[in-house]
Amino acid sequence: MLGVFGVAVATFVSTNVDDIFVLLGFFADPKFRLNQIVIGQYLGIGALYGFSAVASLLVLVIPAAYIGLLGLAPIYFGLRRLWEIWNGVETGDDAEDHQKASAGHGNIAAIALVTIANGGDNISIYTPLFATRSAHEILIIGCIFAMLTAVWLGAAHSLVNHPKLGAPIRRHGHRVVPFVLIALGILILYEAGTARLFW
């Protein structure tokens, strides 16, 4: 049990370090509500976990280049956010704006897709890990991933609301997010060798 716990913690932390910075950007952006970020993040992590579990059971092998196509999602959301900032479409402190921002499931889907895209390479790590574990151990690892996702969310939320660090993050964070997302998408495409699909 301790061995499974250690493997799960080491795997999650090593594959999701960069996710903290993405979450900081989401929490700093007033367009995204707390519940949207939490739900979107859990949906994204859950999708990565579920797909890897199924892939390990079916012994599926998906070329990294195709997984890299997920990198187009953060590029799209980054460009769209840049366009909104450029055209002054920003969510302020107005209650009506917040109501509009929280309406629908667009933000949740965006967060989930970015989480999946950011963790697309995680599948190549989770799949062989799960393939060597029993169904019981895979379930335990999933529970640990769920707990660590809460830790990740809590850490990012605390940093954004920190007495000293929070103000500058909230003030400038939403303007940095588009560039982080675009860079993240390009990095995913590059590392996965997705460009080879188009040559």
N, C-alpha and C positions, 0 to 999 in steps of 0.2 A: 504493500500500500504506500509506504514512504517512497519507494522507488518510483512508482507511478506518479506520485505527487511531485517529486523533484523533476522528473522528465517533463511533466505538463507545465510547471512553472517556468523552467528553463526554455522550453519551446515557445511558450506564449510571449515571454519577455523579449527573447531574441528576435522574434518575428514581428513584434508590434511596437518596438521602440519609436519608430517614426510616426506611428499613429497618434502619439501624444501631441505632436505638433499640429497635426490635422485637426484634432479635437480642440486644441487651443483656439484655432482659427474659427471653428464653428461656434464655440462658446462666446467668442469676442464679437461675433456678428449678430446684431440685434434682429436680423431677419429670421434667425433660427431660435426657436423656443427650447427650453430645457427638455420637455417631454419628447420633442421631435428628435433631438440629438440622441437621447437615451434609446428611444425605440429604433431609430435608424442604425445606430451603432450595434445594437443587439441583433437586428435583422442581418446586418452585414457580416458580423462575426459568426452568427448562426448559419448563414449560407455557406461561408467558407468551411466551417466545421462539418456541416451536413454533406456538402459535396465531397470533401476529402474522405469522409467515412464511407460514403457510397462507392467512391472511386477505389478505395482500398479493398472493399468487399468484392467488387467486380473486376479488380485488377486492371482498371482502366489506365491507359497511358495517354495523356493529352500533351501534345507538343507545347513547349513553353511559348513558342511564337504565337499560338492561338490564344493562350491565356493572356499574353501581353496586350491583345486587342482591348482588354478591359481598361487599359491606360487611356483610351479615348474618352472614357466617362469623366475623369477629373479635368481633362483638357476642355471638354465641352462646358462643364459647370464653371470652370475658371474664366473662360472667355465670356460666358453669359453674365457672370458677376461683374467682370470688367466693363461690359457694355452698360449694365445697370448703374454702376458708379459713375461712368463717363456721362451718362444722360441724367444724372441726378435722381435715379430711382433708388432711394435709400430709405430704410425703415428707421424712423426716429423714435422718440419717446411717446408719440401720439398713440392713444389707446386704440383708435381706429386702425392705425397702421399695424399695430401688434395683432389686432384681430385678423386683419387681412393676411399677415405673415403666418399666422397659425392655422388659417383655413386650408382645407384640403390636405392631401398627402404628398404634395410635390417635394417639400423640404425633407420629409422622412425618406422618400425614395432617393433623393439626391445624396443624402448622407449614407444610406445603405450602399448605393452604387459606388460612391467614393471609397467607402470602407472595403468593399469587395475588390475594387480595382487596386487599391493600395496593398491589399493582402493577397493579390492574385498569385504571387510567387509562394505564398504560404502553403498553397495546395500541394506544391511539389515537395514540401517538407512534411506536412501533416499526413499525406497519403501513405508514404512508406512507413511512417511512425505507426499509423493505425493498422497497417497491414501486418505488423508484427505483434499486435495486441489482441487480446480477447474482446468480445463484445462488451463484457463487464468493465474492462479497463478503459475501453473507448468511451463508455458512458461516464465513468469517473473523470476522465480527462475533459469531457464536455462540461461537466459541473464545475471543474476548476477553471476552465476558460471563462465560464459565465461569471464566476466570482472575480476573476482578474479583470474582466471587462468593466465591472463596477468600480474596481480600484482605479483603473485608467480614467474612467469618466470622472470619478471623484477628484483625482489629482489634477486633471485639466481644469475642472470647474473651480477648484480651490485656487489655482494659480491665477485664473482670470479675475477672481474676486478677492485676491490678496490685497491688503491695505496699501502696500507700496507698488507692487508689480501689476496689480489689477488695472489701475487707471490707464497707464500707457498701453496696455494690451487691448483694453476695451476701446480706447480712443483711435488706435491705429491698426488694430488686428484685422478688422474687416477689410481694410484696404490692402493688406498683405496677402490675405487668403487667396485671391484669384491667381497671384503669381506662384504661390506655393502649390496650388492645385495643378496649374499648367506645367510647372517644373516636375511635379510628381508624376503626371501622366507621361511626359517625355522620358523620364527616367525609367518608368515601367516598360514603355515601348522599346527603349534602348537595351535594357538589361535582358529582356525576353527575346531579343533578336527579331521582333515583329516586322521590322523593315524588310527582312528577307522574303516576306510573303508578297511584297509588291514589286519585287525585282524579277 
